Amino acid sequence: MAGLKLFSNQSQYGMNVTLVIREGDDPRNQAPPKEFQLDANQSQWQEYGSNTAFYLNGIRMSATFQGQRVGQQYIVIDRGSSLDNELNTKNGVDFGFRDNTFLLSTRQVT
């Protein structure tokens, strides 16, 4: 069973998103990434990974605006870390953007 999450861009800028997917239980093992785009204030469900690669190991985001491209990444290096738990215990991921910094939060979508 692949992973499935609702991703919501709560910023005023469109963004490119890359999901870093873990192969198995060990964060050092990577599966092929999943890339998609979210327009400003858009939400969409995304399926990613496979039956053996359904944990998120991180998220990379970038946005282009006002003649610049800004990017940021959140990457898990230890299983059970606070980021690992945030990315893999909830089925909603929200993105914000303030002061040239991406904000990431998770929630349980009913």
LINUR-V733775 format. One record per residue. N is the residue number from 1. PHI is phi as a letter, one per 30 degrees, with the letter a starting at -180 (NA if undefined). Layout:
BEGIN
n=[N | N]
phi=[PHI | PHI]
END
This chain:
BEGIN
n=[1 | 2 | 3 | 4 | 5 | 6 | 7 | 8 | 9 | 10 | 11 | 12 | 13 | 14 | 15 | 16 | 17 | 18 | 19 | 20 | 21 | 22 | 23 | 24 | 25 | 26 | 27 | 28 | 29 | 30 | 31 | 32 | 33 | 34 | 35 | 36 | 37 | 38 | 39 | 40 | 41 | 42 | 43 | 44 | 45 | 46 | 47 | 48 | 49 | 50 | 51 | 52 | 53 | 54 | 55 | 56 | 57 | 58 | 59 | 60 | 61 | 62 | 63 | 64 | 65 | 66 | 67 | 68 | 69 | 70 | 71 | 72 | 73 | 74 | 75 | 76 | 77 | 78 | 79 | 80 | 81 | 82 | 83 | 84 | 85 | 86 | 87 | 88 | 89 | 90 | 91 | 92 | 93 | 94 | 95 | 96 | 97 | 98 | 99 | 100 | 101 | 102 | 103 | 104 | 105 | 106 | 107 | 108 | 109 | 110]
phi=[NA | d | d | b | b | c | c | b | c | c | c | c | b | d | b | c | b | b | c | c | c | d | c | i | c | c | e | d | c | c | c | e | d | c | c | a | c | b | d | e | h | c | b | a | d | b | c | b | i | a | d | c | b | b | c | d | c | l | b | c | b | b | b | c | a | h | i | b | b | c | b | a | b | b | b | d | c | b | d | i | d | d | d | e | d | d | d | c | c | b | c | b | b | c | c | b | a | b | h | h | b | d | c | b | b | b | a | c | c | c]
END
